Amino acid sequence: MSEAQEFVAPDRLGPVLLRPVRAGNGFEEALEQILQVVRLGLVPHGERLPAERELADRLGVSRVTLREVLKVLQDQGLVEARRGRYGGTFVRRRPEVAGSRLEDELRRRIEKVDIEDTLRFREVLEVGAAGLCAAHGLGDERRERLRAALEATRDAPLTDYRQVDTLLHLTLAELCGSPSLAAQYAAVRATVNDLLGCIPLLVRNLEHSQEQHEALVEAVLEGDADGAREVMREHCAGTAALLRGFIA
């Protein structure tokens, strides 16, 4: 076995970088961590990532979820799968031009934004709006508006998903009864969307996001304020994990 084919020494990928993910956002947080490992160069070009079993154990995710994460990395040209006795998932050497336009644009936009402040502020507003809607209750007309916004996300083609996703979140902010919160949310969401537009649409992430939307609306309509806040908190954390992964 050549030196390039050997497994990475465990201390290079210590517990700070590969750690068990939280249950709510397994795919997104696992993707964030492995993206960080690859983009930080902790596994050099041409070397192999730890075996699937080891990665899944260290991240606390199923092999199915891990394979979905690795498929995203392959689609982005960051890793390649090799078969055979010395097979595995290897970090690819990316051509200089593959610091693609989207990545360059994402970095340019990040320079103008305090990303952590933006993500925290978004979470505060979203969690607050969800809790207020559930705690205060919604009248029939407002309940129908929320249901209609959710329904639109179910039927949207992939290319339109972020637009209808945004409309669902804006609807929830408007229905919470605080025009000031709604206005602040619209502004911060515009910043988040500006960043999201520079990363790929990941089907697994959108499926998970949709599951959270369903649970969120259900909690709001049932008047479960604690449940609505918790679902929204996890939902925001998933988006934050994706952005941090691609930004690292």
Wavefront OBJ file of the C-alpha trace (Angstrom):
o trace
v 0.000 0.000 0.000
v 1.447 3.393 -0.940
v 1.794 6.222 1.547
v -1.032 8.127 -0.178
v -3.359 5.172 0.360
v -2.851 4.859 4.091
v -5.544 5.893 6.483
v -5.226 9.294 8.076
v -3.728 9.187 11.542
v -6.492 9.507 14.135
v -4.951 12.561 15.814
v -5.253 14.539 12.569
v -9.021 14.133 12.677
v -9.562 14.426 16.388
v -12.819 14.641 18.326
v -13.138 18.380 17.755
v -13.509 17.881 13.997
v -15.348 14.564 13.840
v -17.836 14.328 16.664
v -21.346 12.906 17.095
v -23.983 15.063 15.433
v -27.228 16.104 17.053
v -30.219 13.936 16.201
v -32.225 16.641 14.476
v -29.817 17.518 11.649
v -27.699 14.426 11.094
v -27.198 14.846 7.359
v -26.459 18.571 7.459
v -24.096 18.435 10.424
v -22.245 15.381 9.105
v -21.819 17.176 5.782
v -20.576 20.277 7.596
v -17.917 18.343 9.491
v -16.591 16.345 6.547
v -16.581 19.438 4.333
v -14.489 21.193 6.963
v -12.026 18.305 7.083
v -11.661 18.285 3.290
v -11.566 22.047 2.755
v -9.098 22.624 5.587
v -6.733 20.171 3.920
v -6.581 17.858 6.932
v -6.811 14.960 4.510
v -4.397 15.957 1.719
v -5.216 15.546 -1.959
v -4.942 11.915 -2.997
v -5.334 10.518 0.520
v -8.230 8.460 1.747
v -10.869 9.443 4.234
v -11.431 7.071 7.147
v -13.517 4.015 6.296
v -17.302 4.418 6.146
v -17.798 2.399 9.321
v -15.364 4.589 11.258
v -16.831 7.830 9.917
v -20.389 6.723 10.662
v -19.431 5.688 14.202
v -17.554 8.900 14.940
v -20.335 11.099 13.556
v -23.117 9.031 15.104
v -25.022 8.627 11.818
v -26.202 5.631 9.834
v -24.192 4.275 6.913
v -27.081 5.324 4.642
v -26.845 8.946 5.798
v -23.061 8.902 5.498
v -23.258 7.623 1.919
v -25.653 10.452 1.059
v -23.098 12.908 2.476
v -20.251 11.330 0.501
v -22.394 11.432 -2.659
v -22.740 15.217 -2.237
v -18.958 15.520 -1.890
v -18.501 13.438 -5.046
v -20.999 15.581 -6.945
v -19.034 18.665 -5.899
v -15.828 17.135 -7.186
v -14.229 17.091 -3.738
v -13.815 13.324 -3.364
v -13.891 10.224 -5.535
v -14.830 6.637 -4.741
v -12.408 3.882 -5.739
v -13.134 0.182 -5.696
v -10.901 -2.762 -5.011
v -8.562 -3.895 -2.288
v -7.169 -0.403 -1.747
v -10.452 1.349 -2.454
v -12.334 3.897 -0.411
v -13.202 7.579 -0.618
v -10.260 9.738 -1.687
v -9.874 13.504 -1.617
v -9.515 14.844 -5.152
v -7.038 17.398 -6.351
v -9.198 20.225 -7.616
v -8.027 22.277 -10.592
v -7.325 25.909 -9.776
v -10.305 26.992 -11.873
v -12.511 24.749 -9.776
v -12.480 27.379 -7.074
v -15.626 27.856 -9.190
v -17.520 31.059 -9.739
v -20.100 30.118 -7.139
v -17.415 29.556 -4.513
v -15.701 32.802 -5.425
v -19.019 34.617 -5.277
v -19.846 33.039 -1.918
v -16.519 34.212 -0.473
v -17.076 37.687 -1.892
v -20.494 37.915 -0.261
v -19.246 36.551 3.053
v -16.679 39.334 3.242
v -19.569 41.781 3.507
v -21.497 39.840 6.164
v -20.917 38.812 9.766
v -22.159 35.296 9.110
v -22.382 34.160 12.734
v -24.278 37.297 13.747
v -26.654 36.828 10.807
v -27.350 33.179 11.621
v -27.893 33.865 15.323
v -30.189 36.801 14.635
v -32.161 34.725 12.162
v -32.573 31.954 14.750
v -33.776 34.387 17.432
v -36.383 35.879 15.090
v -37.581 32.569 13.655
v -37.794 30.746 16.970
v -39.588 33.720 18.498
v -42.088 33.967 15.639
v -42.881 30.250 15.767
v -43.432 30.385 19.526
v -45.650 33.457 19.310
v -47.840 31.977 16.576
v -48.347 28.790 18.569
v -48.812 30.461 21.954
v -51.292 33.127 20.814
v -53.130 30.949 18.324
v -54.223 31.766 14.795
v -57.696 32.557 13.528
v -59.252 30.576 10.699
v -58.027 32.887 7.941
v -54.474 32.911 9.259
v -54.468 29.154 9.743
v -55.436 28.770 6.089
v -52.663 31.127 5.010
v -50.135 29.018 6.886
v -51.511 25.763 5.467
v -51.458 27.198 1.930
v -47.833 28.315 2.331
v -46.893 24.827 3.524
v -48.800 23.210 0.655
v -46.844 25.294 -1.854
v -43.582 23.838 -0.544
v -44.901 20.306 -1.092
v -45.667 20.859 -4.764
v -42.753 23.099 -5.747
v -40.237 21.934 -8.358
v -36.655 21.816 -7.155
v -35.717 25.031 -8.959
v -38.469 26.953 -7.117
v -38.067 25.389 -3.701
v -36.028 28.129 -2.068
v -38.560 30.730 -3.167
v -41.555 28.930 -1.662
v -39.497 27.985 1.382
v -38.814 31.687 1.917
v -42.504 32.515 1.518
v -43.453 29.956 4.171
v -41.012 31.467 6.647
v -42.095 35.022 5.819
v -45.732 33.998 6.307
v -44.961 32.636 9.754
v -43.123 35.849 10.658
v -46.050 37.974 9.471
v -48.588 35.886 11.377
v -46.809 36.223 14.731
v -48.426 39.618 15.332
v -45.272 41.758 15.425
v -44.737 43.931 12.332
v -41.316 44.915 13.663
v -40.222 41.282 13.912
v -41.575 40.549 10.435
v -39.652 43.479 8.934
v -36.413 42.473 10.654
v -36.895 38.893 9.540
v -37.424 39.902 5.903
v -34.108 41.770 5.995
v -32.098 38.968 7.583
v -33.695 36.354 5.342
v -32.577 38.324 2.293
v -29.003 38.076 3.559
v -29.313 34.343 4.243
v -30.805 33.731 0.782
v -27.947 35.670 -0.773
v -25.563 33.142 0.743
v -27.725 30.080 0.070
v -27.842 31.035 -3.598
v -24.119 30.259 -3.811
v -24.346 26.668 -2.567
v -25.924 23.713 -4.378
v -29.471 22.509 -3.828
v -29.133 19.190 -2.008
v -32.143 16.913 -2.380
v -31.510 15.099 0.917
v -31.333 18.412 2.748
v -34.539 19.669 1.112
v -36.365 16.461 2.032
v -35.255 16.873 5.629
v -36.186 20.546 5.550
v -39.648 19.640 4.324
v -40.123 17.154 7.165
v -39.276 19.948 9.592
v -41.728 22.303 7.869
v -44.502 19.752 8.342
v -43.664 19.284 12.027
v -43.383 23.036 12.542
v -46.767 23.890 11.050
v -48.385 21.034 12.941
v -46.970 22.312 16.240
v -48.112 25.876 15.506
v -51.650 24.821 14.574
v -51.878 22.627 17.675
v -50.771 25.500 19.912
v -47.608 23.681 21.007
v -45.314 26.660 21.567
v -42.424 24.665 23.032
v -42.600 22.155 20.193
v -42.761 24.884 17.537
v -39.736 26.658 19.019
v -37.730 23.440 19.201
v -38.489 22.411 15.606
v -37.613 25.880 14.350
v -34.381 25.904 16.354
v -33.320 22.624 14.754
v -34.382 23.874 11.329
v -32.219 26.992 11.637
v -29.319 24.892 12.922
v -29.505 22.708 9.808
v -29.198 25.702 7.480
v -26.355 27.093 9.584
v -24.504 23.774 9.408
v -24.759 23.695 5.606
v -23.499 27.247 5.231
v -20.624 26.740 7.656
v -19.653 23.559 5.822
v -19.385 25.226 2.450
v -17.782 28.358 3.877
v -15.018 26.625 5.847
l 1 2 3 4 5 6 7 8 9 10 11 12 13 14 15 16 17 18 19 20 21 22 23 24 25 26 27 28 29 30 31 32 33 34 35 36 37 38 39 40 41 42 43 44 45 46 47 48 49 50 51 52 53 54 55 56 57 58 59 60 61 62 63 64 65 66 67 68 69 70 71 72 73 74 75 76 77 78 79 80 81 82 83 84 85 86 87 88 89 90 91 92 93 94 95 96 97 98 99 100 101 102 103 104 105 106 107 108 109 110 111 112 113 114 115 116 117 118 119 120 121 122 123 124 125 126 127 128 129 130 131 132 133 134 135 136 137 138 139 140 141 142 143 144 145 146 147 148 149 150 151 152 153 154 155 156 157 158 159 160 161 162 163 164 165 166 167 168 169 170 171 172 173 174 175 176 177 178 179 180 181 182 183 184 185 186 187 188 189 190 191 192 193 194 195 196 197 198 199 200 201 202 203 204 205 206 207 208 209 210 211 212 213 214 215 216 217 218 219 220 221 222 223 224 225 226 227 228 229 230 231 232 233 234 235 236 237 238 239 240 241 242 243 244 245 246 247 248
